């Protein structure tokens, strides 16, 4: 079995840390997990930013789509927009991200 690439492993670890947060009841451990999750997200962000051409049209479209999806999610969390619409916006953003070369 081939080892996972770093991107996939970072995302798997992020998912696992988040899952562990849901089962941990000790506030100190939860705080430590939050700190580790923040560090993982920072590293993922740095790797993406370092390795993608931010001048490409696909990159710009994906960034705009992700911003729209995030705004839609925030509105849905406030009850000002439907969750279904937020899901649609996320799906559109994911499609745009998948087109980045």
N, C-alpha and C positions, 0 to 999 in steps of 0.2 A: 504494500500500500504506500503510495506516494504521500509525503507530508503536505499539508495544506499550505497554500501560499499565504504570505503575511496578511494581505488584505482580508481574506476569508477568516483567518485565525483571529485577527483583531475584532472582527464583527462577531464571531462566535463567542469570544471571551466577553465582549460587551454584553451580549445577550445573556450569558451565564451570570455575570455580575448583577445585572438587572433582576434576573430570576432569584438570585440569592438574597437580594434586598427585600424581595417579597416574602421570604420565609424567615428572615432574621428579626428577632424581637428586641435585641439589645441595641439601644440608641447609639452607643459608642461604635458598635460594629457597623451599624447602618451609616453613620457619618463617615467611617473609613471607606466603606464601599462607595459612597457618593464621591468621595475624593478620588478613588481609583477609577471610577466611571468617567469622571471629568478629565482625568489624565489620559485615559484611553481615547476619548472623543477628541482631545487636543492632538494626539498623535495621528489619529485617522485624518483629521483636518489637514495637518502639516503634510502628510504623505500625498493626499489628493492635490493640495495646492501646489506642491513641488513638482508633481509629475503630469499635470494636465496643462494644456495650452489654453490659458485664459483669454487669449485673443480670438479663438475660433468662434464661429457663429453658433455652433452646437453648444459650446460651453456657456456662451451668453444666454442662449435660449433656455438651457437647463437651469441656470442660475435664476433667471426670471420666473420660470415655472416653479422652482422650489420656494422662492419667496412668496409667490401667490398661494401655494399649497400651505405654507406656514401661516400666512395671514388667514386663510380659510379655516384652518384648524383652531387658531386662537378665537375666531368668531364662533365656531361650533362649541368650543369649551365654555364660552360665555352664554351659550344658548341663543345667540343672535343669527346663527346660520345652521343649517341641517348637517348632521354628521354625514349623510349621504353625499352632499355637495363637497364636503371636505375630502371624502374618500375619492370622489371623481377628480378633484384637483390634485391629490397625491398621485393618482394613477397617471394623469397627464404629465406630471413632473417626472415620474419614474420613466415614462416613455421618452421624454426629452433627454434625460440623463443617459439612457441606454444608447442614444445616438452619438454620444461624444466619442470621438476616435482618438 
